[in-house]
Amino acid sequence: MTGRNLAIALGCSVAAVILQTTLFVEVKPFGASPNLVLLVVVGSVRYLGPEPSILLGFTSGLLMDLLGGFPMGMWGLVITVIAFVSQKLWRRAQEAPALMLVGVFALTFLGEALFVLLGTLFGQGTLSESGLVRIILLTSTYNAVLAFGVLPLLSVMLRTRRRTLIP
């Protein structure tokens, strides 16, 4: 079932990358947009094993770099790190939905901050942008709000079904 779940998660990730690089480039309420790709990876990781989670994170980030016009590998590294951290944290938050939303907010904040740091290290000048903290906080808030719809949808799509002998 892991192969099936990985294929579904990759499909959802590709759809999120397409939305992120087309719709959310134009639609930016209050100057920020949600990071849908990061949200899909965070939501999918709990249904995958450690290695497929890392593969999903790296592939999603690399697609984001290729289609979004970012320097090669920046989002790939960031979303891979977030997938790794998510894999470690999801097991503790499964029983508490409120803790999941706090986790989505914190992981998005961590991902955006890591992207800013990497962008600065690689000469992109992202740390010198005005209103940077406000944009990161808005993006994290948008992801936490969107998690109400995205996480249950991913749960339905990726839930493993056990076959029984009696229907």
C-alpha positions in Angstrom: 0.0 0.0 0.0 2.9 2.3 0.4 3.5 2.5 -3.3 -0.2 3.4 -3.9 -0.1 6.1 -1.2 3.2 7.5 -2.5 1.7 7.7 -6.0 -1.4 9.5 -4.7 0.7 11.8 -2.5 2.9 12.7 -5.5 -0.2 13.4 -7.6 -1.5 15.7 -4.9 1.9 17.3 -4.7 2.0 18.0 -8.4 -1.5 19.5 -8.2 -0.3 21.7 -5.3 2.8 22.8 -7.2 0.6 23.8 -10.2 -1.7 25.8 -8.0 1.2 27.4 -6.1 3.0 28.5 -9.3 0.0 29.7 -11.1 -2.9 30.8 -8.9 -1.0 31.8 -5.8 1.4 33.9 -7.7 -1.4 36.2 -8.7 -3.7 35.9 -5.6 -1.9 37.2 -2.5 -4.3 38.5 0.1 -2.5 41.0 2.4 0.7 40.4 0.3 1.2 36.8 1.2 0.0 33.5 -0.1 -0.3 30.0 1.4 2.4 27.4 0.8 0.1 24.7 -0.4 3.0 22.4 -1.5 4.4 22.4 2.0 1.0 21.8 3.5 0.4 18.8 1.2 3.7 17.3 2.1 3.1 17.8 5.8 -0.3 16.2 5.5 0.8 13.2 3.4 3.9 12.3 5.5 1.9 10.6 8.3 0.6 8.0 5.8 4.0 7.2 4.3 7.1 5.6 5.7 10.3 7.6 6.4 12.0 7.0 3.0 8.9 7.7 0.9 8.3 10.9 2.9 11.8 12.1 2.1 11.3 11.3 -1.6 8.0 13.1 -1.6 9.5 16.2 0.1 12.5 16.3 -2.3 10.4 15.7 -5.4 7.8 18.3 -4.4 10.5 20.9 -3.6 12.4 20.2 -6.8 9.2 20.6 -8.8 8.6 23.9 -7.0 12.1 25.1 -7.9 11.6 24.1 -11.6 8.2 25.6 -12.1 8.4 28.5 -9.7 11.6 30.0 -11.0 13.5 29.6 -7.8 17.2 28.8 -7.6 17.7 25.1 -8.1 17.4 23.1 -4.9 16.3 25.7 -2.4 12.7 24.5 -2.0 14.0 20.9 -2.5 16.1 21.2 0.5 13.6 23.1 2.6 10.6 20.8 1.9 12.9 17.7 2.4 13.8 19.0 5.9 10.2 19.7 6.7 9.2 16.2 5.6 11.8 14.7 7.8 10.7 16.8 10.8 7.1 16.1 10.1 7.7 12.4 10.0 9.2 12.6 13.5 6.5 14.8 15.0 3.3 13.3 13.5 3.3 10.3 15.7 2.9 12.5 18.8 0.1 14.6 17.4 -2.3 12.1 15.9 -4.8 12.2 18.8 -5.0 16.0 19.1 -6.4 17.9 16.1 -5.5 21.2 17.8 -1.9 20.1 18.2 -1.9 19.2 14.5 -2.9 22.8 13.5 -0.2 24.2 15.8 2.2 21.8 14.2 1.2 22.9 10.7 1.7 26.5 11.7 5.1 25.8 13.3 6.3 23.6 10.4 5.3 26.3 7.9 7.0 29.0 9.9 10.1 26.8 10.1 10.0 26.1 6.3 9.6 29.7 5.3 12.3 30.9 7.8 14.7 28.2 6.4 13.9 29.3 2.8 14.7 32.9 3.8 18.0 31.9 5.4 19.0 29.8 2.5 18.1 32.5 0.1 20.2 35.0 2.0 23.2 32.5 2.1 22.9 32.0 -1.7 22.8 35.7 -2.5 19.0 36.0 -3.2 18.7 38.9 -0.7 15.5 37.5 0.8 16.4 38.6 4.3 16.5 42.2 3.3 12.8 42.3 2.0 10.5 44.6 3.9 7.7 43.0 6.0 9.4 39.6 5.9 8.2 38.5 9.4 4.6 39.6 8.6 4.7 37.6 5.3 6.0 34.5 7.1 3.4 34.8 9.8 0.6 35.3 7.2 1.8 32.3 5.2 1.8 30.1 8.3 -1.6 31.3 9.3 -3.0 30.6 5.8 -1.6 27.1 6.0 -3.1 26.5 9.4 -6.5 27.7 8.1 -6.3 25.6 4.9 -5.3 22.6 7.0 -8.9 22.3 8.1 -9.8 21.3 4.5 -6.6 19.8 3.2 -5.7 17.4 6.0 -9.1 15.6 6.1 -9.1 15.4 2.3 -5.6 13.8 2.3 -6.7 11.5 5.1 -9.5 10.2 3.0 -7.3 9.8 -0.1 -4.4 8.2 1.7 -6.0 6.1 4.3 -5.0 2.5 3.9 -7.9 0.0 3.7 -7.5 -3.5 5.0 -9.0 -6.3 3.0 -11.2 -8.6 4.8 -12.5 -12.0 3.8 -16.1 -11.0 4.6 -17.4 -7.9 2.9 
